[in-house]
Amino acid sequence: MAAATLAAPAGAGVGTTSGMVLVYNVGGVEVHDIKPLKHVIKMLHRGVVRILEAVEGETFGPYQRPRSVELVRYIYAKWKYQRSASRHVSKRGVLVRDRYTCAYCGRSATTVDHVVPRCQGGLSTWVNLVAACVGCNSRKKGRTPKQAGMVLMWEGFDPSRRAW
């Protein structure tokens, strides 16, 4: 069985009382994760995994003590296969991206501005947020730059999608 060949030796921490257990995706070939024994026992109890390889003669409650388990349903691990997900949007992230420079006048920025205001349906996304100084942010209020008669020096962008 493929699971037995990939399992670490008993003295290596996998399969020991305080050790870790290998978790395979359906089929027992692709290693999905390594989890603590306590977590794997909870997974067994919920029925989301089945034991592939157990430690001979040892039990953990009603279960054989697992050395490796297999998921009952296939889990697509996007963090393994997708290049990079979009970074979480934050005020500090927008200010760092725009180098603490106001996108309207070029002065020092301490706030962020929604290009399309939230009151007009604008979302808090990397593309809709830019750094702004307090004066420009107050002057623009709940209007778009065009409605306020202001010009953006640059547009917002997702920093994980473009090199700086």
C-alpha positions in Angstrom: 0.0 0.0 0.0 1.4 3.4 -0.9 0.5 4.9 2.5 2.8 2.5 4.3 5.8 3.5 2.2 5.3 7.2 2.8 4.7 7.0 6.6 7.6 8.1 8.7 9.3 5.6 11.1 7.8 5.1 14.5 10.6 7.0 16.3 10.3 10.1 14.0 7.3 11.6 15.8 4.6 10.3 13.4 2.5 7.8 15.1 3.8 8.5 18.6 1.4 9.4 21.4 2.2 13.1 21.2 3.1 12.9 17.5 1.6 13.7 14.2 -0.4 11.7 11.8 -0.2 11.8 8.0 -3.5 12.7 6.3 -3.9 11.6 2.7 -6.4 12.7 0.2 -8.8 10.1 -1.2 -6.9 7.3 -2.8 -4.1 7.3 -0.2 -1.4 8.6 -2.6 -1.4 12.4 -2.2 -0.4 13.7 1.2 -2.9 16.4 2.1 -1.6 17.5 5.6 0.0 16.4 8.8 -2.2 16.7 11.8 -1.8 16.1 15.6 -3.1 12.8 16.9 -5.8 14.5 18.9 -7.2 16.3 15.9 -7.2 13.1 13.8 -9.2 11.3 16.5 -11.8 14.0 16.3 -11.8 13.6 12.5 -12.3 9.8 12.9 -15.2 10.4 15.3 -16.8 12.8 12.8 -16.4 10.2 10.0 -14.3 12.4 7.7 -11.3 10.1 7.6 -10.6 6.3 7.7 -7.5 4.7 9.0 -4.9 3.6 6.4 -2.2 2.4 8.7 -2.4 1.8 12.4 0.1 1.1 15.2 -0.1 -2.6 16.1 -1.7 -3.4 19.4 -2.4 0.3 20.4 -5.8 1.9 20.7 -7.0 5.3 21.4 -10.5 5.0 22.9 -12.6 2.9 20.5 -10.2 3.5 17.6 -6.9 1.9 16.6 -4.1 4.3 17.0 -3.6 5.8 13.5 -0.2 6.3 11.9 -1.8 7.5 8.7 -5.4 8.3 7.6 -7.3 8.9 4.4 -10.0 11.5 3.8 -13.4 10.1 2.9 -14.0 12.9 0.3 -11.5 14.6 -2.0 -10.3 18.0 -0.7 -8.9 20.4 -3.3 -6.1 22.2 -1.6 -6.1 25.5 -3.5 -3.3 26.9 -1.3 -1.1 24.2 -2.8 -2.0 24.7 -6.5 -3.0 28.3 -7.0 0.0 30.7 -7.4 -1.2 33.4 -5.0 -4.5 34.6 -3.6 -5.3 38.2 -3.3 -4.0 39.8 -0.2 -6.5 41.0 2.4 -7.4 44.6 2.0 -6.5 46.9 4.9 -6.0 50.6 5.5 -2.3 50.0 6.2 -1.9 47.9 3.1 -3.4 50.6 0.9 -1.2 53.3 2.5 1.9 51.1 2.0 0.9 50.3 -1.6 0.5 54.0 -2.4 3.6 54.9 -0.4 1.6 57.1 2.0 1.0 59.6 -0.9 -2.4 61.1 -1.6 -3.7 60.0 -5.0 -5.4 63.4 -5.5 -2.8 66.0 -4.6 0.5 64.1 -4.0 0.8 65.2 -0.3 1.3 62.9 2.6 -1.7 60.6 3.1 -3.0 59.3 6.4 -6.4 58.0 5.3 -7.9 55.9 2.5 -10.6 56.9 0.1 -13.2 54.8 -1.8 -13.0 56.0 -5.4 -16.6 54.9 -5.9 -18.0 55.8 -2.4 -19.7 53.1 -0.3 -22.9 55.2 -0.3 -23.0 54.7 -4.1 -22.3 51.0 -3.9 -18.5 51.0 -4.0 -16.8 48.1 -2.3 -13.7 48.0 -0.1 -11.4 46.4 -2.7 -7.8 47.0 -3.7 -9.0 48.6 -7.0 -11.5 50.9 -5.4 -9.3 52.2 -2.5 -6.5 54.8 -2.8 -4.5 56.7 -0.2 -5.7 60.2 0.5 -4.8 63.1 2.7 -7.5 64.3 5.2 -8.2 67.5 3.1 -8.8 65.7 -0.1 -10.9 63.0 1.6 -13.1 65.6 3.2 -13.4 67.6 0.0 -14.5 64.6 -2.0 -17.0 63.4 0.6 -19.5 60.9 -0.7 -18.9 61.6 -4.4 -16.9 60.1 -7.2 -13.8 62.0 -8.3 -15.6 63.2 -11.4 -18.6 64.5 -9.4 -16.2 66.3 -7.0 -14.2 67.8 -9.8 -11.0 66.0 -8.7 -8.5 64.1 -10.7 -6.9 60.8 -9.6 -3.1 60.8 -10.2 -3.2 56.9 -10.3 -5.8 54.2 -10.0 -5.8 51.6 -7.3 -4.6 48.1 -8.1 -4.2 44.7 -6.4 -0.5 44.5 -5.3 -0.5 40.7 -5.6 -1.4 41.0 -9.3 1.2 43.6 -10.3 4.9 44.1 -9.5 5.6 47.4 -7.8 
